[in-house]
Amino acid sequence: LGKVVPEPSDVLWHNLAVGPIERASRRTGGFLASIGVTLVASIIMGIARFIKPVFGQGEHSVFVAIIAPVCIITGNLLINISVPHIVRYEGWEDMSRRNSAMCIKLAIFQVLNSLAGGLMMLALERGELTARWYAMSGEMISAIVLFTILISD
């Protein structure tokens, strides 16, 4: 049987010249870049998750109240800004596939980001699922979901 061909307006003509070996190489590079961005964003957001429970009281509370959300916003911005560039580099043949790849990457980024944050908080609680862990994780996941809704098209 044949392959369904995209509409001419959907075709990314400049990417048709990219051969299969180069396309595979670009997608591998995109995957590695995605892992790098995930690690860097998780570290940036991990700073917020670490400083809030450790330094969030007393004389440092105002500084922590400002810097913790800035770290979370910066990490999420890094993810949301880098994904379109990574997907564009990968050399998809048409807009539908490129947009699907972008949505999948953003979803995976957010899931991995939330998982990493929950595990960091679990480590702070010495592996115990305390009420404090649920409160902090719920706050973090709510912030991630709200930020994603506000930033996404």
N, C-alpha and C positions, 0 to 999 in steps of 0.2 A: 504494500500500500504506500501511498504518498505521504508527504509531510505537509502539515498545514502551514501555509505561507502567510506571513504578516502583511498587513496593508502597507502600501508604499509609504504612507505618511508615518508609519510606525517604525520603519527600518532606519537604523543608524548607519547611513551609507559609509561614513568614514571608517567604521569598524569592520566593514566587509572585507577590507584588504588585509585584515589581521588573520594570519594562518592558524591552523589548529594547534601547532606546537607553541607558537607565541601566545595564543589565547590561554592555553593550559598553564604556561609559565606566568602569565599575568594574573590568572586566578589563584595560583599558588602564592604569588607575591601578595595579592589582595588578602588571602587568608592569613598569611603571616603578619601583615600590617594590622589586620583586625585583632589578632591576638595581642600584638604590641599595644594597640590603642586600649584594649580591654584592661591590660595590666596597668598601664599608666593611669587610666581613669579610675580604676579600683584603688590604686595607691593614693591618688589625690582625694578621693572620697573617703578612703580609709582614715586619712588624717582627721577629717571631720568626725568620723565615728569614734576615733580614739580620743581626741582632745575633749570632746563634749562630756563623756562620763568621768574622765580623769581630772580635767582642769575646769570643769563647768561651774564649780562653786567658788565662793569667796571672791578675792580680789581680781581673779582672771575671768569672772563670769561674763562681763560685758564684751571683752575681747573674743571669748569663745562664742558668745551669742552672735557675733558678727562674722567671725572667720569660718565657723562650721557650715553655715548655709552657702558661703562663698565657695568653699571647697566642693560641696555637692553640686552646685550650679556649674562650676568650672569643669568638673568631671563629666557631667551630662552634656555640656556644650561641646567638649572634646569629642564625645561619641557622636552627637548629632551633626557636627560640622564635618567630621572626617569620613563618615559613611558614604555620603554622595561622591566624594573624591575617590575613595577606594573603589566604589562600584563603577565609576566612570573609567578608571584605569583598567579595570578587568576586561574591557572590550566586548561587551554584550552586543549581539547583532541587532536587537530591536528594543524599543522602549518598554514593551510589556515585560520582557525577561529582565531587563535592567531594573525596572521598578519593583518587580517581584524579589530580585536579589537584594535590593535596598531594604525592603520591608522585612525580609527574613533576617538580614544582618542586624537591623535595629531591634527586632524582637529578641534575637539571641543576645545582643549586647545588654539589653535591659534585664533579661533573665539572669545572665551571668553576673551582672553588676549587683542585682538584688541578692543573689545567692552568696556572692563574695562578702557583701555587707553583713548579711545575717551570720555568716561564719565568723567574721571578725568580731561581731558583738558576742557571739557564743564563746569565743576565746576570752574576751574580757570578763565574761561571767564564769570562767573556769569550767566550761562545758555543761553548765547547769541551765536548764530552761526555766529561769526565774520570771517573776512578774515584770521585773525591770527589763529583761531581755525582750519579752513580748511588747512592752511599751515602746522601747527604743526601736525595735525592728518595725513595728507598725508605723511609727512616725517616719522612719526612713523610707519604707515602701510607699507610703502615702505621698511623700515629697517627690519620689521618683515618678510615680504615676501622674501626679499633678503637673510636674515639669514637662513630662513627655506630651501630655495633652496640650499644654500651652505652647510648646515649641513646634510640634508636628503640624504639617499642613492639613 
